[in-house]
């Protein structure tokens, strides 16, 4: 089964990560993560907002934020169809 699946999809076709500085890189002790997911461009679930990541990490003073995006696309007969997308927000602060 795994061989068949690998023939039809690319793993992590697109992987993008960026950092947004909020302050002058204050030392931080906490990290909060929030994610949202999309399946076959039809079903979406989760919350990847900055507010959600702050709440998950119990953060009130933000040092900086990382965003991560992962996309898996189909090959062959479904060329151009996105099978899976993941958006992740990582907040660092105190």
C-alpha positions in Angstrom: 0.0 0.0 0.0 2.8 2.5 0.9 4.5 2.0 -2.5 1.2 2.7 -4.3 0.6 5.9 -2.2 4.2 7.1 -2.9 3.5 6.8 -6.6 0.6 9.2 -6.4 1.8 11.9 -4.0 4.8 14.0 -3.2 5.7 14.3 0.4 6.0 17.9 1.6 5.9 19.3 -1.9 6.1 22.8 -0.5 7.5 23.7 2.9 7.7 27.4 3.8 8.9 28.9 7.1 9.2 32.6 8.0 9.9 34.6 11.2 8.3 37.9 12.2 10.1 40.0 14.8 7.8 41.8 17.3 10.4 43.1 19.8 14.1 43.3 20.1 14.5 39.6 20.7 13.7 39.6 24.4 14.6 36.4 26.2 11.6 34.1 26.1 10.5 31.2 28.2 7.3 30.1 26.6 6.2 28.7 23.2 2.7 28.4 21.9 1.7 26.5 18.8 -1.6 26.5 16.8 -2.3 24.7 13.5 -5.0 24.4 10.9 -5.3 21.7 8.2 -7.0 21.3 4.8 -7.8 18.0 3.1 -8.4 17.7 -0.7 -9.1 21.5 -0.8 -12.6 20.6 0.5 -12.4 20.1 4.3 -10.6 22.5 6.6 -10.2 22.3 10.4 -8.2 23.9 13.2 -7.2 27.5 14.2 -3.7 28.7 13.2 -4.2 32.3 14.5 -1.6 34.2 16.5 -4.2 34.6 19.3 -4.8 30.9 19.5 -1.0 30.2 19.7 -0.7 32.8 22.4 -3.6 31.2 24.4 -2.1 27.6 23.9 1.3 28.8 25.3 -0.2 31.1 28.0 1.8 34.0 26.4 1.0 37.7 27.1 4.2 39.4 25.8 5.3 38.3 22.3 9.0 38.1 21.4 8.7 36.8 17.9 6.5 34.6 15.6 7.2 31.8 13.2 4.8 30.7 10.5 5.1 27.3 8.8 3.3 26.1 5.7 3.3 22.5 4.3 1.6 21.4 1.1 1.3 17.9 -0.4 0.1 17.8 -4.0 -1.0 14.9 -6.2 1.0 13.5 -9.1 0.0 11.8 -12.3 -3.8 11.7 -13.0 -4.6 14.3 -10.2 -1.8 16.8 -11.2 -2.4 20.1 -9.5 -4.8 18.9 -6.9 -3.7 19.6 -3.3 -4.2 16.6 -1.1 -3.1 18.1 2.3 -2.1 21.5 3.6 -1.0 22.5 7.1 -0.6 26.0 8.4 1.2 26.4 11.8 1.8 29.5 13.9 4.5 29.4 16.6 4.6 32.2 19.1 7.5 32.8 21.5 7.3 35.1 24.5 6.5 35.3 28.2 
